[in-house]
Amino acid sequence: MSRVPLPNQPSQSLDLDYPGVATNVATVTALQELVSHLRREQAKAQDLLSSLSFSLRSFNNLNQFLALIPLIVSRVTDADAAALILFRPNGQVSLEQLYCHEGQQCRNIRLALENVTRQFTVNGSPAKQPNLVLEQQLGHLLGTNYQWFSTAILVRNFELHERGRLYLFSSNPDYEWTETRQKLAQLVADQTAVAIENDTLTTQLRKQERITRELEIGAEIQARLLPNYSPKIEGVALAATCQTANQVGGDYYDFIPIYRQLPTSRQYRLNQADRWGLVIGDVMGKGVPAGLIMTMTRGILRADALHHHSPAEILKNLNQVMYADLENSNRFVTLFYSEYDPKTRQLSFSNAAHNPPLLWRARENVIERLDTDGMLIGLDANTEYQEDKVTLSPGDTIIYYTDGFTDAAGPNGDRFDEENLIAVFQEACHTCHGPQEILDYLFERLQAFMGERNQSGDDVTLIVMQITPMLMTF
């Protein structure tokens, strides 16, 4: 049986004129608009933060990046104004950047911030907690006309410390410092901290690169001042080397030609000097200061040797000249100066508290220490130096060395010391042929003593001088 619809039966379609239904539609529309607004705000915040991240990767100038910070943070938090205040390493506080719409409100905020930060400069003494002082002063100057909030900029330099704050201002009494706004502001503050850290590291890196380059130049100059080859001396064979612990060292050695009268060009070319100054020294300390003192020592010594003074007189003059420069530097110089006469095979020498060279007498198979009394260069202006001399025979061998050799430490902390050096030197004189082999053998034994992974903490310099069996002719 079929049904027949009754007259005036209500339709099943939605009646928009019904009050309850109209209210629901309005609520849904409002919610949709709210969601759309929130999405737009979220997209805006994401775009702004992405722009900030791009700027952080792109800008080479920290100031250019910092100029964006107040603008970005005010946009993502809907604040009327924002300010970036930095705490300097010297304790001073500066208003770095301010963003606000021009008008009386902006002028009020700027004036308050300038007055507050100026107080830190005027007082001169850095505040222990500048953020507390800032907030107290801002509250006094701005009163109740503005709401303001701040976020810390924390930089990690060995430990976390505050390098500044982001301040946000709003004249809207209904403005709320919500958790979302706090997080967005903190994101901007963290990006700012990264930019400051990167700039600090870049500055330190450039400074280190500059220092490294200066050290390279200093090492290059010093290498040129040290002999790059051993001279040909009649009846003598030589070998020498200097191994610096740093790029610039304080060890010094030299071969100084000494002529009785102005030499001819041929004498210069063939190194046919009447006598030869053989010198080795060590400046207390390392690095550039020691290298500068070494350079000064070399210049004074070479100039004085040309005046035909005796070894003791040369050390006395050197000490008197350098005393004024070294008096307050806490740096001194040990130096052994000797002069060899190829005609008589006589070596005269004087020592200023340096490690005495070791002389191996080939015929007697004994080792002698070449030493005289004398204080460090630069310790006492009135020091007198003693002098001695020896006559050398064919086969006799001398090693000049610095304390980097005898002070070298082994894996157990024990020192190589002079006793070991004497024993190794005597072995070398029996087994090696010529000064270069002796030098190489001594360094091999030193390295074996220290161990492969252990390195000497000091400069090591060695000169080997051997009297040849037959006199050389030119």
PyMOL commands that set and color helices and strands:
alter all, ss='L'
color gray80, all
select helices_A, chain A and resi 19-58+62-77+104-123+130-142+179-225+265-270+287-305+311-326+403-406+417-431+435-450
alter helices_A, ss='H'
color red, helices_A
select strands_A, chain A and resi 81-87+93-100+147-156+160-170+236-243+251-258+275-283+333-341+346-352+358-361+366-369+388-391+397-401+460-467
alter strands_A, ss='S'
color yellow, strands_A
deselect
rebuild
show_as cartoon
